[in-house]
Amino acid sequence: MYNSIPSNLWKNDLNGNKLIIAVVFLAFLQECSSQNRQSCYSPVYCQGDLLHIIQSSKIFNDSKTFVDMAMIHPMNETLKHFQALMVETEDNPSREQISEFVFQNFKTIGELDEEFPRDFKKEPKIVKEISDPVVRQFTQKIIEIWPTLTRKVSYHVMDHPDTHSLIPVDHPFIIPGGRFKEYYYWDSYWILKGLLLSDMFETSRGLVLNLLSMVERYGFIPNGGRIYYLNRSQPPLISLMVADYVKFTKDFEFLVQNIGTLDKELHFWLDKRLVKISKDGKEYELAHYDSESDTPRPESYLEDIETCAEFETDEEKYECYTDLKSGAESGWDFTSRWLFEKDGEPSFDLHKISTRRNVPVDLNAFLFKAFKAVHKFHLILQNEEAARFWQEKMEKWREAIDAILWHEEDGTWYDYDRKLKKPRRYFWASNLTPLWAGAFPEDQRQQRGAKTVQYLNKIGITKLKGGVPSSLLPTGQQWDFPNAWSPYQNLIIIGLDKSKDPNAVELAKELAFKWVNSNIKAFHENKVMFEKYSAESSGSFGGGGEYQIQAGFGWSNGCVLELIHLYFRAKTRKFVGFA
C-alpha cells in the first residue's frame, strides 16, 4: 500500500534528487485503483499514478494547489506525456522533472472569471436601517466585499470539462475566499442569508439553482464544486436555503419547480447516511456522516497518507481515509468530535479519527429542520401524501433526538458514541443546534432555553471575550478551542432567542453584540473578514488545522450581516429565513 512507504523517502531537496518510487509499488497502485472506492473517476484529479507522484513530490506547499489546476492539453494527451516521463526516467522522476512536467501540462488560470453581480447595491435597505454610525459603515464595507468574491465558470470549462476539476454550473456564485476558489455546499447557506439581506435576489437565485442542479446531476450536493468532492456531501441545508429565498422573494413558482429536487436530496441522506440505535427496548433512526470513498483526499493527499501511516494494515488505512473524508463531509475538518481514544474519550491525535462512530447532534438538527421545511412546502402546494411523509419523518427525528441526544441531567444535547452506546459528555458548539431547530417537545421550548443558559454558564462559555468556541479542548485542530466560527454563533444566538426564556433572550443579545464587535474590531485592524476567530479575545483571528487562516470570507460576511439585521437595526427586528 502506498501509504506504508516512509514519508522521508519522498521528502527530497530542491535539487532534483530522485524520488524513491518502486516499480512494484506502481504496479500495486494500478491494481488497487480498481479495488478501492475512489474520490471520483478522473485518472488525473482523483486516482492513479499521476496524482500520487505529483502530490508525493511536494512541489506545492498545499496539496489543493495541484488538483485545482487545469490541463493545458486534452486528458489523453496529458496522460501520454506522463507515461513518456515515466519511461524516460525509468519510473523514477526527480522532483525537478515532476515540477517541469506539471508546468508544461497544467495551468492555474482560466477556470473562473470575475463577475460583477448585476444586482449589487452599494447601499441596500439594511444599511439605511442602521442608526449606529460604526456598525453602519462596517455593514457597508462587508456588502462591498460581495463583488470581489463573485465568480462565473469560464467558457473553457464549459466546453472542455474533462480538463478541469471544477464542476461547471450555469450561474455566478460566491466563493468563500483564500484557498477556497470554488463554491461550497454549507458555506452557501450563510452566504445566501447575506446576499438576501444585501437585496441581491438575482445572485441569490442563481446560487440556489447551481446547488439544485447538482442534485439532478449526482443525486446529492457534493462538498464543493470540484470533482474530487463527489465522494461526500456537506450538512443538508438546501431545503432551508430555498425556504429563505422564497420567504424573501415570494417566488412560489420557484418552489413549484424545485420541490421534487428537495425531496430527492433529503432521500439521499435517508438512503445513504442512516444508523439505527436501540434504547429501552425501542429502535430509533438518526443520521451520521459517511463518505463513500476509502482513499486519500486528493486536495489533502500527502497529509492523509501521513496521518494514516500510523496503521499497519491496508484495511486500517482504508478505514482511516474513509473517516477523514467523512469528517470533511461534516464541515468540521477536523475536531476532537471525531477523535476517539480506546476508552471513548476525545483524542488529540488525528489518526485516531472515527467520524462514522459518532451520531452528530447538528446533522440531525439540520435534518429535522429540513424535514419541517419540506413538510410545509408540500402543504402549501397541496401535496397531501408527501406532506404526511415528511411530517412523519420530522416527528420521528424529534423523538429520536430527544431520546438519544438530549441529556436531562446536564441540560444539553450530546453527540452519541455508537460503539460504547452512550453520549459524549463534552462541550461542542454543535450541542446546541436542536434549540435553533426546535427539535424538542413544543411545550418544553422555554425550559430548554433556560437549561441551555445554565449549561453555558456552568462550563464558562459566557466568560469568554471573543465568542462561543467550537469546543473547550485545545487539540490544535481548527474546529477546537480556541477557534470560534461564525455559523455556530448564529445558530446558538438564534436558538437562545427563539426559546423565549428571558435569560436566554438576554444571553443571545450579549453573544450577538460580542460577536459583531469582535468582527468589527478585527476588520478595522486587518481590513479583511476571516474564516474563523478566537474565542479568547475580541478582534483576534483563529488558527490551527491543515492550512493557514483564510480571508474573504463568504460565510463570516453572511453571518455577521444576519446578526446586524437582528440586533442593530432601528426598526423592529425580524428573523431572516425559515423559523
ZAZADO-943115 format. One record per atom (N, C-alpha, C, CB): z, y, x. Coordinates in pm, whole numbers, plus 50000, padded with zeros to 5 digits. Glycine has a CB too. Layout:
ZYX...
// end
This chain:
500004988050085500005000050000500005012450088501235000149904499205022650053499035033850144500305041650169498005042950091501255041850072502455049650096503455042350184503095053149966503135030350229504045023450321503735026950467503955008450301502645034150492502345038550628503265050150662500845042650642503995049750772504935060450807504255074050810505575057550942504935084050753504345097250741504015103450876505275106450665504725099650982504455105651113503085101651167505535101651212502465091451107501155087051155500035096251110500875072951107500295104551007499195113550970499565128150991498815111250824500745131051040501115144851069500735147851214502635147351044499485151151237499005153351372498875168151403497655146451391498585171151529498455185251567497115190551520498605186951719496855203351551495665210151502494475208751596495965224751479494595200451696493555199751799492545188651777494195198051932492505183351655491515173251627491895159351667490275176751692493155156551692493585143051727493305133551613495075142851763493025121151647492625111251548493755107951452492145098651617493385106651325494335101751226494305086551229493995107051083495455080051214495515065451212495275060751071496885060251265494055056551044493685051750911493005038250930492755061950835493725027850913493225014550945492145010250847494365004450943491185002450899490124997050814490714988050706489104989350898491714980350745492364971450648492974979650535493444962850716493584990750573494204999450475493175005050378494955010750545492015009350431490965014650344490455004050248489815020150427490334991950297489894981050209490894978950096489714968050289492164980250132493194978650028493104989749925494594978350091492845001949971492705013149878491615010149775492385026149953490475005049823489375002049734489754991149636488134998049813490534981549683490944970449598491904975149489491604959449681492904983449530493934987049433493474997749336495164991849505492355004749365491915015249275491565009949138490725022449334491154997349131490834991449001492054985348934489754980949016493124983249012494314976948958495294987148902494994968649064495364998848964496315009048922495785017348806496655018049038496715023748738496365033248632496225046948697497445033348517494975051148718494715063248795494935075848712493285062948848494965087248782495135100148716493935103448628495345111248818492745100248676491515101548597490455093448670491075116748580489225093848625488185085248682487405091648797487235081348574487675104148828486915110648934487225104449070487225125648937486185099849144486395094249278486635105049383485205085749318486645117549340486915128649432488285134749406485825139449418488565137749280489765145449247490965136949207489455154949138490765124349176491875116449120492175103449193491585113348979491245097949266491465084849327490475082749442491315073549222490715072549522489745068449623490025073449763488415073049582489175068849855489335071549997489245086450029488285064050077488275093249968488065107349999489325115449969486875112949918489875113449852491095120649814492235117449910491505117149670492405104749937493535100650023493425106450163493605085550030492255105650222492105110050360492255125250372490745105750416491665132650278491785147250285493225151650261490855153850181493865146150159495235150350130496205145950240495695144849995495975134250298496865129350403496725137250533496595114650430495585143750551495365151450674496175164350677493895154650690496615168750562497435180950551496735193150610498775178950621495455194450583494755206450630495135218650545493235204350626495745216050429496275226850346497785225150331495575227150206498495236150321499945235450303500325230150166500565249150324499465232450068499725228649929498665218549888499735241149834499075206749844498105196449804497205201049690498835183749762497675210449611496885215249496495635222749540497745224249408495655228249661494525236249708493235228149705494785241549848493255216149763492015208449770491515204249633492215196149856492385198749548491905193449419491495204449322492975184849355491735217149359491245228249278489945234049333492305239249271489455228649443488195233349500487015227149425488125230049650485905234349424484685229449360483745223549463483985240849282482975213449422481975207649512480765216849523481535193649461480285218349643479085226349666477845218549624478975230549814477885205349641476745196649610477095187749491476355188049734476105181049432476425171249327477375160649379475135164749275478095154249288479125144849330478575133449415479825139149208477455127549376476935116149452476555120349594475725110049381476075132749609475725137649742476985140049825474905150749731478015145349761479295147549830479865134349881480315154449736479795124149796480305110949836479475104849949480315101449715478165107249948477315102450057477695109250189475825104950025477955122350181478375129550301479695124050355478505144650271480565120550264481855114950307481665101250372482815113750186480825092950313480565079750372479925081150510479665071450279479055091150524478435093550655479495097450758477355104550645480445105650715481555109350804482345097150847482475119450735482605088250753483415076450785482675067050879483795069050656481365065750860480565057250950480535063451090479115055550896480295076451094480205083551222481505082651302479845098251198482615082851232483925082951300484585069251301484865093051233483855059151260484385045451253485675045151169484655040051395485605051451054486715051850958487965058551013487055037850914487805067151110488985073251173488705087851210489395065251299488425096351110488095110351140489315118151188487505117151017489075127851273490155136651318490425147151210489795143551453491535153851226491875164351130490825175451133493275170151161490325178551252489295188751265488005184551193489005191551413487625171951205486425166951137486595167050985486085152751186487795163550941488065163850796487975178150745489465157950765488555187550818488515201550778487075206550771489325210250876486265202850871484855206850872484125200950752484175202451003484395188250721483775181850604484135189350476484205167150594485395192650460485845199450338485125212750321487365201650340485065220750425484485234050410482955233950407484965242850522482345222650442480895221250425480525216050287480335212050532481495210350217481195203950090481965209349970481455189450102482935218149994483765223549885483955238549903485135216449881484225245149793484465259649796485605263049700483175267549759486195274649723487365278649644487035289049538488425284049734485785293349529485425303749433484365298549337484915316449506484205305749226483115302849135483475295449009482115295149204484725290948995485115283548875485455292648758486305274648905486165303248788486695312048684486215326248706488225311548682485875332748596485505346848600486645355048542484185349448523486925366348604487875375548543487255381248415488265387048641488065382548314487555386548183488505396848124487415374248087488025408948104488875419048041488885416347890488375433648072490055413647833490095409847691489635421247600491515405647651488725418147509488155428347422489185434447328487025422547341490235426947298491235431747202492465437947271491685420347112492365440547400493505446347471493805460447422493255446347622495075463147398495535476347357496625480647454496055476447209496445492047515497425496747614498755500247549496875508847688498705504547424499935508447354499955502247215500055523947346500205489247206500265482747075501505487146997500255467547090501625482046878502685486246786504075484646846502605478146658504335473746917505675471246970506135482447063505695457847045505225488147141505595498947234506075511147156504395502747324505395514247048505735526046969507065524446896504635528846868507535512046880508765509646805510015509546892508655496546731509855511147023510995510547115511455524747146510625502947246512735527347123513265540847146513765542847288514395543547048514315532447351514835533647486513685535847584515655520947525513675547047659512525550147745512305540147858512695563847804513395534647914513265524948023512635512047972514635522048087513125507147858512595494847800511155496947754513475490047682510885508747698509515511547651508525511647767509475524947577508895518047877508005518447993507795504448051508565527748101508875496748060508785482948110507875474648020510195476548117508035476047889507205468447794505735471647814507625471647650505435484347833504045488247853503485482347982503925503547855504305482148086503865476248213503595461248199504915478748322504435454448123504235440048102502935437548027505425433848025502695445447924501475443747844500235446347930501485453247723500335455448025499205458548113498885447248210499495471248191499785437448219499515425848307498515416248243500825418448339498445415948110497585405848044496145405748098497545408547894495465417148113494095416548165493995410448305493485430348167495045411948387494995406448523495145391248524496095412648609495625385648413495815371148403494765364548313497205368048350493815372248263492805366948171491615361348249492335377848072491225349148215490115342648282489185336148180490625332148383487955333848224486985326348144486285316448236485945335948075486015304548185485325294348264483915299148296485285280748189483495297748421482185302548464481075293548409482105303048617479875299148407478715291448360478455279248448477465300348356478765280448577478515269248667479365257248628478805273248812480605259448589481455248348545480905242348417482915253148524480455250848327479895246048201478665237348226479535257848110477825241448321476565234348348476745222248439475565243848410477765222548525477975211648622479445207448623477535216048764479955202548512481395199548504481865188948601481745195248365480955179748642481395168848730481645173348873480375157748729481285185648907481555190649041482815199249047480355198749091483595198748942484825206748934485945198248877484605219448846487165201548914488315195248848488725202848723489505194448945488235214948707488565223048590487955217148464488095237548610488735216348358488225211948228487685224148155489355204748143486375224648128485805236648065486245238447921484295236048071486485250847884486805254547746485975266747710488335257347727485805269247582484865279447536485395293647539484445276247398486695295247528487255308647508488075313347629488125308847383488175326447648489045331547754490495327147732488965346947761491245326847840492635322447832493485330147932492745307147858494795328447921495735334848012496275324348109496905341747934496165327148237496745318048337498195322248363495905318148470499035312948410500405316948445500445326848560501225304648481499635324248666499625332748784499965324848909500605344248767499785331049025500095324549152499205312449175501545320349156499805301149211499055288849241498515282449113499945278949315498955287249000498535281348872497365289548817499715281048770496155285148851494945292848821494215287848697494015292448939494825278548625494225273148504495215274648389493825258248524494815270548270495695271448154496625259348152494875272148021497805261248094498815250648082499295249847939500005253148178499615237447898499965235047758501195242947715500205220247735502375239447769503555245547709503755259947753504775237547744503205263947866503205278247901502555286447790502465280548034501495280647731500715288047632501505291547507499505279947593502545283847477503375286647359504025300347371504445275747341504615303247487505285316047506504305327147540506345315047615503225323747607502155333547630501615338447497501025327547715501395329147404500875332747272501795342647202500685320247186503095340347207504035349747144503845363747200505485345047165503695364647333503485377747394502165384047353503535376447543501115376147344499815381347301499875386447157498735370547314500515378947069500625383146929501405396146918501305372246845502465397546996503255409846994502495421447059504575407747066501475418147138500625428347200499415431447114500185423747339499385426046992498285428146897496945422946950498145442946863496985412747033495765406847090495415394147011495945403747242494945396046890494765384746799493525376446831494675389846657492485382746881491275375246919491555366247039490105384946951492235371647139492605363547255493535352247214493265372247362494455355247124495395345047074494645333747007496395351246976493685337146924492915326946852492155317946950491925333546754491535324047050490795316247148491685307047228490055325247241492875311947264493815303747340494195291247261495075311947374494475292947132494845281447048493655272047030495365286246911492475277647008491285269246990490995260847114490065277946955491195266447231490995258747354491865246347356491305267447477493135247847321494045236447322493695226447213495495241147304493325231347097492925222346988491695214247028492655230246859490795220447103489585213247146489945201447237488625222747219491035202647311491495191647395491875179447311492695195947481492535181947200492925170847112491695163747062493775175946994490675171147026489445164946976488725157247086488515175646918488805161847209488125155147320488895142947371487915164847434490215144547382491015134347451492065127547364491695140547568492285132647245493305126947158494685132647181493345112147176494805141647277496085148147308495775160547392497065138447384496785168547419496605180247505497165177047643497315192847444496325177447746496825174447881497825184947929495655173547979498555181348031499485190048101498865203948126499915183648234497635204048173496945216548204495445214248210497435222348336494725224748249493275224448239492555218548358492795237848218493055207748415492405200648525492295185948489493185202548658491235179348536491065165248501492155156648560489705160348548492775161048669493855152948726495135153548642494155157448868495125161648535496255161948441496025152848320496505176148394494935145448318494585137648199495455125248180493145133448206496395122948269497305111548256498615115348190497575105448391498775127948152500055132248095499845144748011501095134948207500795146947920500765158847836501855168347883500955155147686502315176947792503475185447812504155186847676503085199447872505335193147670506055193947542505165198047425507195203847554505255190847313504325192147199504585204547115504415179947110503875215447148504145228247084502935234147012504615238047187501815227047006500615232846945500805235646796499425223546965501545227146725501775229646582502545242646562502535217946518503505245346649504275257746639503435269746681505535256846726502475267646771501565278446808500675282246690500695274246927500175272246620499365275046501500205282246396498765261946443501465277946381502355284646286502535299346322503725277646282502745302046450502895315946494501625323946466503225316546645500485318246502499215325346484498945328246337498065317146543499145318446252498875320146108499855330146047498955306646034501115329446088502105338746034501755353146069503505335346086501265355346190500925368846234499635373946171500815369246384498645365146160497305369646121496955366845975496285363046208497725358245910497435353845772496075346845764497475365845676495635341045873494345334145879494535319745831493745334446024494635318045700494885304645645493655295645654495345305745500492485301545665491285293445685491355286145819490025302345678491955292545917492165286146047493015273646031492835295946146494015274545946494885263045919494105251845851496085267145833493295255445754492485245545682491575238045781491625252245572490975245445873490025239545967490685230446070489265250546038491945232746099492575225946213493765217146180493005236046311494105215646053495285207746017495135193246062495515208345866493935187746054493715173946096493945172046245492305169546061493605182146324493825181546468495305181746501493105193046538496085189446425497535189746446498145176046415498195200546358497685169946308498145156346276497845146746391497485151246145496625147746443496205138746550497085140346673494735141146586497415152746708498225154946828499615149046812498335169946859500215150646695501555145046673501525129846670502155150446543500435124146620500315109546620500225104046763499075105146539499665111846855499685107646995501115105247041499005118247086502025114347010503415112747050504075101146977504185125647025503735099446851504315088246775503795074846824504015089946626502545074546866501925061946909502235058447055500425062646890502415068547140502475066247284503835068747349501475074847351504745075647283505945080247352507255076647281505875095047370507235067247189508445063947114509285053347183508095059446975510595054347163511535043947204512465041147086512355048147332512975028947080513905025146974515315024047034513485011546908516285029346960517675029347006518555024146893518125043747050519385014546926520295008846825521705014446845520324993246834522325017846733523705022746736524395019446604523745038146763525565013446613526375010046495525565001946394526915022746429524754992646445524004983846357522764989946296524884979246251522395001946338521205008546283520245011946395521595021246204518945010846367517925013746468517305027446441516845002746469517165035246549516575048646540515355049446631517615059546578514475058546599513325061546685513435075746737511985059646607513225077246866513125090246929512025089447036514495094746991511725100547099510635100947197511175103247338509625111947161510385098947435510675102047575509355105147645511415090147645509435109947768508235112847846507815100347922508485124547945506495097947927506005085447985504535086948022506205073647887504265090648146502885091948192502185078348191502835098048332500885078748174500095066448168499385063848301499085067148054500045067548411499435065548543500525062248644498645078148587500185053748741501185049448840500705051748984501515034748820499995062649005499545066549138500075080549169497985066049150499985085149293500495098549325499755109449247500365101249475500455120149216499805131649153498805137649252500865142349109497535138949217496565144549311496955158349362495215145349245497565166549276497935180249314499215180849396498095188649189499935169549406501135168549491501085155249565502455169849405499925151949615499625138549663500525133949777498195137849707500515141549884501295137350001502795138049973500945145950122503185148049894504605149249858505085136849783504825161749773504255131849692504645119949616504695107449704503675117649500503735106249794503745094849885505025094749968502505095149977505395106450017506595107350100507855104750017506685121150166507875109649893509045107249807509225092449780508885114849674508145085649745508245071649704508215061849822507115068349609508025066949942508045058350061509425052350086507615066150183510435057250015511785051650026511835037249977512785060249947510865033449893510865019949836510045010449921510325020249692510384997649915509734987649999508554980949930510724977250042508674977849802507624970349734506644979649664508224960549633505414974749648504404982449576504844985349433503064975149576505434975449369505844977049229506854988449215506454964049175507794989349308508785000249304508105013749325509874998049411507125014149412506415026649437505595030849316505505025249559504955021149249504215024449127505145030349022503505011849072506325024349008507315029448912507725043748949508555020248906507925046049077508305059249125507225069549091508555059049277505955066249116504855075449084504805078348934503515069549131504985068048853504945070048708506065079248663505045056548635507245077648721508355086248682508175100548732509665080548734507545102348848507225115848893506255122548797506635115549035505235115248755504275120948660504905123248524503065111748647505805114348484506505116248356507415128448363507325103648320508025130648480508825142648498507975155148489509535142248631506765154448544505835165748533505405167948388504605163448622505275157148312504935158348170505995166348095504765144448107507235165148136508335172048068508275187148090509655166748117507565191548195507605205548234508745208448331507745214248113509745199648332510895201348423510635193448551512235196648354509755198648635509425191448758509905199548878507895188648767511085196448932511915184748894513345189248872511855173649003514205179948832515545183148788516445170948797515525188748646517725173548806518715162748803518715155248671520105168348830518095160848568517995153748439517315140248456517225162148336516375139448547515575127248563516055118648679514115130748582517075122948752517505116048873518815108548848517685126048990518825095648880519955087048848520485079848971519555076848742521795080748991522475071749083522675058349011523845077649132523095048249083523255034949022524235034848906523695024949127525255043648914526245044048806525835053248692527585048548861524625058648698524125067248592524385082048612524705063148465525145085548715525425099648741524165106448795526605101148843524015119648773522845126748826522785125948978522865141248782521605123749031521405122649175520845135649231520465111049208520985137449361520385148649431519115144249505521385154849529518755131549495517625125949569516435123649476518025112849638515295129949508514135129249419513595115049405513045138349470513705106749509513155093249497513935084749397513155086449634515085089549354515865082249253515495086649112517365084349277514285091249097513805095948968513565084348873512515104048985513955086248748513755076148643513595083348510514945065948639512565091648501512355100248385512315092448255511085108148401511635081148256511415073648132512715067548078510405062548155513705066648161515005061348119515735071148026515885058348242515365083648036516065094447966515415097247830516065107148051516215098947726515735103847596516105118547589516355095547475515135127647603515455141747621515745148947489514305148647691516785157047492517145164947374516005174147334518405173147401515455181747429514485192047392513185186147339514185200747511512695175447398511475169147346511635165647200511125156647427512755159847164512945155647025513215167446932514085145847017513795178146985513925190346905512555196546881514855200446977511685196646984510325201746966509575193646860509565201447100509695180546867509005172046770509545174346629509155157346808510855175246615511425177946483510845190746424512965178946491510815201346503510325214146453508815213546426510635225246554508095205846505506655204046480506435196446350505995196646596507205185746327507095178346201507375187546082508075166346200508375195846097508735205245991507595215045963510015212946028506985220146069505875229546053504685223045985505455235146189504305211046031503135204345974503405200045831502735192146060504625196045801505015193145663504765205445575506515188945655505185217045623505005229345546503515232645531505725241145615502725230445636501285232945628500655224645517500615229845762500995211845513500395203045413500845206745272500745188545442502045211645257502485216645126501645228545084503985220445130501415237745177500595249545147499195245445106500535258945269498655235245175497285230645148497215220345037496675224945274498375217344976498485207844864498035193744901497665212944746498325189945025498075176345070499375168445053497575175945220499625163644933500945158344899501305145944981500995154944752500375136845000500675124645073501035127645219499485114945068500245136245283500525139945421501845147645431499375148445479502115156145333503365163745333504565154245327503405173545214504455143945246505555134145236505735126645368505275124045122504625123045430504695115745557505465123745661503285112545608505105136545677505755144545780507185148345741504945157145807507445149245612508825151545570509715139645607508895154245418509175127645588509935115645625510215115245775509175102845582509195118845854509395119246000510455129646036508065122346072510365141145973511315151946000512735147445970510965164345918512945141045856514295136745818514795125545909514315132145672513905116345947514305105646039514705111346175513165095446056513955121346221514285127446350515605135146342513145136746396515805142046231517065149246215518245139546222517085156946080518105128346153519165118246151519375112146290518825107246050518275109046359518375102846492518965112446594517005098046538518555124846590519105134846683520605136246662518405148546664521015136346536522435137846507523235125446546522635140946359522635113746527523355101246555523395098046704522715089746480522305100646776522185096246915522475107447016520795090846940522075119646986522125130447085523285140147066520845138047083523795141446943524915150646918526225144246963524985154446769527055152247034528355147547082529425156147017528455148147240530085150646918531035158246837532205163446922531575149746723532725155247009533885159247089533575171347178534365147647175532415171247242532055182147333531405193847261531135177047441530955191547138530345202347061528975206447111531225214147061528195196647157526845199547203526005186947194526865205047348524735188247230523825176747236523645172647382522445180247170523375159847403523145154747538521925145547539524385147147590521215145347654520215135047677520895121347670519495137147815520085111147640520625097647622520075088447730520285092047481520975081347796520625071647901520335058247835521775070348007519055054247833518655041847766519205029547836517145040947758519335030047966519815018448041521295015948016519565020348191522105026348026523555024948006523975026847861524295034848094523005030947778523235032547634524395042047605523515019047570524305053847669525345063847646524795077747679526605060747733525445088247629524985101847658525225105747803525665111847567524385114647854524585120147988525355133247971523205122448064526645132947992527515144147957527545154848067528935139147928526395160848087526245171848182525515183248113525475167248310525765195448161525055206848103523655207848159525825219848129522695208248070521345212948098520985222647986520305201048108520225232948016519895243047915519205236847794518995253747976518515225847817517815218747710518765212947606516965207647768520045211347641521015205747546521045213247414522405205747607520765226247418521005234847302519775236747213521485248247348518655230447246517435232747168517515228347022516295225547234518305218146984518385214946840518935226446756519245202746820519755235146815520255246646741519105255946704521325254346824518165257846796516945265746770516055258746668516165268046901515935245646679515025238046592515585235746453514695224846655516895237446435517505234146306517625219246284516715240246194517725211646393517745196946383519165191846367517085190646508519765195046254521125190946222521285192146071522205199546298522325186146013522555187745869522685202545833523825180045825521965206745732521885220945699523245227245673521015222845577524165219645615525485225245584526365227145708526205216245485525855223145825526625224745948526065235646041526665211446022525155243645990524485253746074525505262846144523525262245988526365269246067527305278746126528315271646216528025286546015528725259846175529685252046255529085248446391530105239346180527815244446392527185240846519527055253146611525785234646494526785264646550526735276946629528075280046694526305288546543529145278546617530495281246670530845271546782531535280246557530515258846764530815248846867530015251546995530505234646814528795256246978527965259347095528575270647177526545263047051529095280847110529755291847181530965286647258530195302947082531755278247194532935272547260532525264447383533725263647162531465256647368530975248347479530515256947596529815239347431529735267447569529225276047676530345283547745528205285947620531335287847669532485294547729533285284947817533395300447620533455272747769534275262847839533705259547976534395250147756532385258347986531775254348113531385266248200530555245748087531675278348155531495290148238530125296448237531825286848374529245292448147527885297848143527905312848113527055290548037528775317248024528775331247980529225340848090529665332847858529825335748197530305344448305529205347548406531465337948376528115340248402527045342248499526305355348473526065330448496525925362448578525375375948567523885376148532525585383248697523155365548569521705366248560521065358848445521145361348683521845351448366521275343848255521805329648251519765343648265521215321548166521635307648149520865298848249521405302648002521555291948339520855283448436520325270648372521775280048552519385264348438518855251648388519915240748390517655247248470520795241148490521895231648500522995238048582521425218048563524065230648604525135235248692525175227248822526485234248620524115219648847524045211048966523085217049068523605196748927523565221149185522715227349287521975217049372523555236349378520995210349314520305199449382519205204149476519715190049282518785216749463517625221549537516335219949459517515214249667516375212749347515205211749259515085224549177515315199249166513845228049140513655241149079514175242148935512205244649081514385230648870514955231148735516445227748738514205221348643517115231748842518565230448853519165243748898518955219048951520485243948905521215256048943520775260849082522735253448942520605273949101520955284949010519795290348927521545296049088518685283048922517505288548857517665289648706516305280048889517175300848655517165303448510515715306148470518105315548472515265299348366513865300048322513775307048187513245285948314512745315448174512585323648054512575315747923511325331448064511795304947911511715298147781513065293947725510835286147792513935289047811515215283847761516205295047730515825274247862516005306947790516795318347745516485321147598516515330947833515195321447567514785324647430515205313847332513275326447424515035301247369515425290447279516925291047249515065276747340517725293547350519175294047332519575306447252519895294047468519015317847286519355330347218518985329647070518655342247284517785325147041517335324446901518135314046824515835321246894518455302846889519275292746824520645297946787519415280646912521295304946879522605310846851522525320846737523175317646977521525329346740521385339546637521145333446499520235348946671520295323446494519955317146365521105309146306518745308146382522105305946387523235298146334524085306246238524105293146449524005319546248524735328746160526245329146187524515324946016526715321446283528125322646321528315336146391528565310746414529295344146351529455357646408529565357746560530665364246349530345348646615530495348246761529195343946829531625338746800528465334846765527185330446820526155341646817526655318246743526145349146708525215360446696525515370846804525315366846555526795373346827527175383146930526815378147070528685386046921527045365247095526685359747226525185360147247527205345347239524415357447142522955358147153522525372147197522295354647018523135382247139522815396047175523165398747321523545405847083524335394147364524765396247503523795389547600526185390747524523395377147568522475369947657521105376547660522335355347611520645381647546519345388347540519355400947625518985391747395520405409047612520495421247692520585417847841521715429647649521345407547874521505403348013520155399348073522505391648023519375391647997518095386748048517065397848060517565375647959516955406047959515975416947964516325426548078515945424547829517585429948092517985438948201517705432848338519465442348189517915419748352517625412948478516135413548509518105398448474515295411248407513845411948425513405425948464513125407648296513985436048399513635449948430514015453348574514325459648332515195449448613515675452248749514775445648853517125447448766514455432948832513585425848927512195432048932513475411048888511695436448817510365442448812510345455848886509915444548665511385463848867511445476648936511495474849087512655484648889512155464349132512325462149276511115455549340513545453749301510405447149264509325439049321507945441949264509635424649301507885449049152506625452749086505865440749030505735460149184506545429449015505925417548955506935410548866505385407949065506425401948778507265392948700507225379248767506785392048550508365372548769508465359748838508495348048740509705359548925508155336448795508165323948720509575320048679507545312748803510535322548765511935318948740512845328948810512245304448788514075329748761515035339348813516325332048851515315350548710517245339448912518545333748949519585337348844518985338749088520355327348802521435329848706522645336148773521835316848638522695335848904523895340448974523985355648982523915334849113522855362448985522885377048997521735383148920522845381449144521965394748863520945401548784519835407048873521575412948702518605404648833517465410048905516995401949023517785423448951517545389949041517155381449154516215370349108518405375349222515205367249188514285356449152514805343149204512885359249206514265332349148514735318949180514025313049301514555309849062514305300149326513695293349439513825278449425514325297949569513615271249536513725256749536512475250049485514895252549452512485236649485511375229049431510265226549532510805236049314509075223449480507965218749563507095230049618507115209349484507245242249569506365253049612507145266249610505115253949520506555276549669507195289649676507225296349538506465298749777508135306049523508245313349398506895319649362509335324249407506515318749235505225323749189505405336249104504475312849108504465345449117504505357949041503375357948940504405370249134503505366348840502485367748735503065374148610501885354048701503955368148534503865353648520503835351048372505065345948592502805344048325502505342748183503665341148090501645331448166504435330048104505465327748002506665337048019505925313448007506945341648140508015351448158507695364248082508235354448307506425368248086505995380248015506135378447864504555383648051505655366947813505745364447670507175363747621505035351647636508035357247700509445355747659510175369047654510165346247754509975377247756510715389947757510195399147646510585396947894508915398347613508395406247502509015401647370506865405147494509225388647354509855383747232511285389047220509855368347230512035388947329513415393947324513455409047300514155390547454512535416247359512445430647333512145433047186511375437247422511245425247132510905426346989512125423746902509785416446953512935414146939514095410446858515255420246870514565396746896515435426146988516685433347014516535447947055517425426447118515325452547084515205466147137514295475247054514685465547277513845470746941513035479346856513935488046769512075471046768513455499846735514235508746650514275503746506513665522946654513215496646466513125491846328513915478946310511655489646288514035474546186514725461946156514025450646228514755459246003514805442446297514205431846376513705420346289515205426746477512755413346343512105402546269511685391946370510865407746187511945379246338511615368646433510115367046448512245355446388509725364046571508335360546599508175345646572507935364046746507165342246495506835328146481507545320946369507115321146606507325308046368507825299346261509315297246275507085285846263510085300346172511545298846179512075292746050512225312546205
// end
